[in-house]
Amino acid sequence: MSTHTLPRVRRTAAAAVTTALALALTACGGDESGSGQAKTGGAGKVTVTDATGTEVEVPAKPAKVVALSEMDLDSALALGVKPIGLTAGRGQKGAPEYLAGRAGDIPVVGAVTGPDIEKVLRAKPDVILAGQLADPKVLQQLKAVAPTVVTIGKDKDWKKALDLTGRVLGKQNEAKTFLAGYENKAAALKKKLGPRAGATVSVARYSAKGTAVMQQGVFISDVLKNLGFKRPGIQNERGQGHSTPISDEDIQQIDGDRLFIGTLAAKGKDADLFAELKTKPAYRQLRAVREGHATEVDGSKWTSLGGGLAALSVLDDIEKAMAK
């Protein structure tokens, strides 16, 4: 994911942020050796070490949470906390499609390209979950609004992010219970799949930009690894970004024993384009397609940042497709 760009804010909001910034910076410390542990701070406060190694003092039980990434939204909801503001998901106007039923009414305070500082300021959060935000200027502005925690490390590990989010939200036990439940469900599905757990599984996304595959180092690849699946071709390698474009001439690279492919939106332009893809001879000649082993999936769940709720739902999708 590219570095977030600094958004424009109205002069009044910028002044408010600047004033608050002078007070907030004295509380911001840095420690590159942090591991996400929480420790007791002042009255009603705890100190957590975020994904960058920075110590952040947060309320022991924050009530007003802003989630600035899809994974932050997923993690908060998985722990029983409904944020008061969210960042629109990739290709979405609001929450990712798979979370729309739980988060469709949450106000949008930013996009994948970055938060709207003014909207975040108006939300008056107790804590800000900043995902993998790396722009120091934006982080500085956010810290002036409320304690800001970078929750996603360079490895984009959703389990580590969920554990850290649990510490930030005072939901450590809930996070441990959720993760244990996921591990048990994944182990049960792997056993149920039997020899099929050794299949070669491809995951691709289709959009106006064409076809893209999911390589190593992203959410869905970690889930597939938990089930013992193999991956075809370059999907065994770590990609440069979140997904890797594939030309129509190289579309055979998305083939495998099983293919899971989708778009970020079930309706609209991407879905129409996907319908066209399925009529192309090169796509129809893929072995997974010819053998009836291609499954259409929700790209907002399978091919975005993901999270705990996405992981559980992906397991359900795989069971439905493969455990017959």
N, C-alpha and C positions, 0 to 999 in steps of 0.2 A: 504494500500500500504506500502511495507516495506521501511525502511529508505534507502535513496540513498547511494551508496558506492562511495568512492573517486576514480575518474578515474585516469589512468596514463597519464601523459603529457610528452612531450619531454623536455629535459633540457632547451632549449632556451625559450620555451613557459613558463616553470615554472619560469625561471628567470625573464621574463617580468612581470608575474603575481606577483611575490614576490616584485619586485620594485614598481609596481603600488599599491600594498597592503599597503605599508607603508604610502603612500599619502592618500589612500582611507579611512583607518580606522578612521581618525580624523573626518570624516563626518558622521560616522555611530553612531546612537544613539538608545536607547531602551526605550520603554514605554509600559508596559504590559496592560495598561488600554485603549489603542487606540480603535477607532471605525471605522477606514477607512475614516475619514474626510480629506479633502484636505485644505491646507491653503497656502497663497502666501509666497514664499521664496524670494531669491535674484532675480536679473534681469533675466527674462526668466525662473524662477524656481518656482516649487510649492512643498510643503511638504505633503506627504500622510502618513497615519498610516496604516501599512499593517496588514495582518491577524494574525500576532504574537504580534501586539501591538507596533511594532518598527516604528519610524518615519524615512521616507526615502525622501530625496530631489531628485526630478526628473525634467527633462526638462518640461516646460509647454506644449509643443507640440512635443513630441518625434517623430522622423521620422524613426528611425531604431530600430525595436523592435524584441527581441528574445523571443520566447514562449517555455518554458520548460515543458509544460504538455499539454495533449489533451484539457483540459478545457481552458487553456490560449489561445491556437490556436483558438478554437471555439469562445471565447469571443472577441478576437481581430478582427476576421473576421466579427462577428456579428455587431461590431461597425465601420466597414468600414476601418479597418487597416490591411494591409497584412504584416505579420512578415517577417523578412529577414532570420530567422532561426527557426527550430522547433525540437521538440523531437518526434521521431517515436512513433506512437500509439501502444497499446498492440496488439501483433501478427501482426504488420505491419512493412514494411520496410521504410515507410514514413508516410505521414499524414493518419489519420483514413480514412477508405474507404468512409464514408459518406461526408468527406470534400475534397476528392481527386480532384474533379473538380475545387475547389477554391484554393487549396494549394498544388497540386501535383508537382509544380515546385520549391517549397521552399526548400532550402538546409537543410539537417538533421544535427543537431549539438549535438545529444544525443539520448539516448534510455530511456525506462521506468526505467532502473536501475540507470540512472544518466546522467548528461551532460558531453560532451567532452570539457573540459575547453579550450583546444587549439583551437578547432573549434569555440567556442564562442568568444574567443579572436580575431581570425582572422576576424570574422564577424563585429567587431567594432560597437557594438550596442550602442544606446543612453540610453536604459533601458532594463532590463531583467525581464521578468515575470516568477517567480520561482515556480509557482504552489503550491504544498504542501511540497516542499523540506525542510527537517529538519536537514540534516547533517551540523553541524556548520562549519566544515572544508571546505566543498564544497561551502557553502554560503559565507564564508570569501574570497575564491578565486574569486567567481563571483562578489562580491562587489568591488574587485580590478579592475575588467574589466569595470563595469558600474553600475549605481544605480540598485539595485536588490530588487524586491518586492515579498514577499510571498503572493500570491493572494487567496489561498484556506485555509479556517479555518478547525478546527478539525471536524466540522459538515459537511464539503464538500458541503455546500449550493451553488449551481450554481448561484443563484440570487444575493447573497452577493458578490460572486467572480466577477460577471459581473459588479456590481455597483462599486466595488473597481477598477477593470480594467478600467472602464470609467473615474474614477478620475485620474488614472495614465496616461492615454493616452489623457487627455484633451477632453474626449467625454462623460461628465456627462449627458448632455441633450440627447444624442443618447442612452445612457444606460437606462435612464428613459423611453424614448419613446419605446424602444424595450421591456422592462419589462411590460409596460402597454399593448402593443400589444399582448404579450403572455397571460397575464391574461384575456384579452378580448376573445382571441381565445379559451382558455381553458374553460371559462365560457360558451361560445356559444356551444362548443362540448358537455359539460356536459348536457346542456339543450337538445341538439339534441338526445343524447343517452337515455334520459328519464329514465325508470326503469333499463335499462342496465347499467347505471352508478353505480348501487349498486352491480354489479357482482363481483365475486371472481376471481381475475386475478393473474396468476402466470407468472413469468419471469425467464427463465433459459438460460444458455449458455452451449454449448457442445464443447469439445476440446479433444486433445489427453489425457488429464488428466481425462476425464470423464465429468459428468454432474455437474453443479454448479447452485445454485439459488441465486437471488439477494434479500438480506434482507433489513431491514430498515437502514437509514443513508447513502444511496447512491442515485445518481442522479435519476435513473428510478423510485425508490420508491417514491420520492418526486413528480414526475410528475403524477404518478398514484393516489397519495393522493389528488392532485389538482382536479382530476376528480371524486373523491368520491368512487373509487374502494376499495374493500376489498382484503385481501391477505390470502392465505391459510397457515396453519401450521406455521413453523418457519419463514416464510417470514413476519410475523407480529413482529418479534423480531429484535433487532439490532445485526448485525453480528460482528465477530471478525475482519474480513478483508473486502476486496472489494466484494468478492463473497464467497459462502459457498459450498464446495464439497458435493455431494450426491452420495452414492453408487448405483449400479444397483439394489441392493435388496431394496433400499429405494426410487426408482424412482417415486413411487406414491406421494411423497411429492411435486412434481412439478405439480400435477394435480390441476384443478380448473374449474370454469365455462368457462374460457378462458385461453389459454396457448400461450405465445409469446416466441419463442425459436429460437436461431440462433448461428452462429459461428462468430469469429472475422474476418474471411476472407471468401468471397463468393466462392473462388477457393482454391485448394490446399488440403493439408492433412486433415485439420479440416473439410472442406466441405465433403470430402470423408467419413470421420468417421461419420459425421452427417447422411449421406445417409444410412450407416449401422445401426445406431441407430433406424432409422425409420422402419427398418425391424424386429426389436426385438419384440417378443410377449409382454413383459412387457410394452414397450412404446405404442404399438398398443392398449393395453387394457386400457390406460388412458381414462377417460370419455371425456375430452376435445378433444382427438384425435378421439375417436369413433363417437362423435357427429359433427365432422368437425369444431371444434372451436379452432384448433391449427394453429397458424400463424407463418410462418418462417420470421425472421427479421434479420436486419443487426446488428450483435453483437457489431461492433465497435461503433455503435450509441446507442444501447439500454443498453449494459452491460459494458460500460467503464465509464470514468469520466464524460462524457457528457458536457453540456453547453447549451447556449441559442438556437443556431441553431439546435442542436440535439433535444432539447425539442419541438421546433416547428415541426420538421420532425416527431417526435414520435406521436404528435397529429394527423398528417396526416395519419400515419400508423394505428392508432387506429380507426380513422373515417372510413377509407377504410375497415377495418376488421369488425367493429361492428355497424356502423351507417346505415346499409342497411335497 
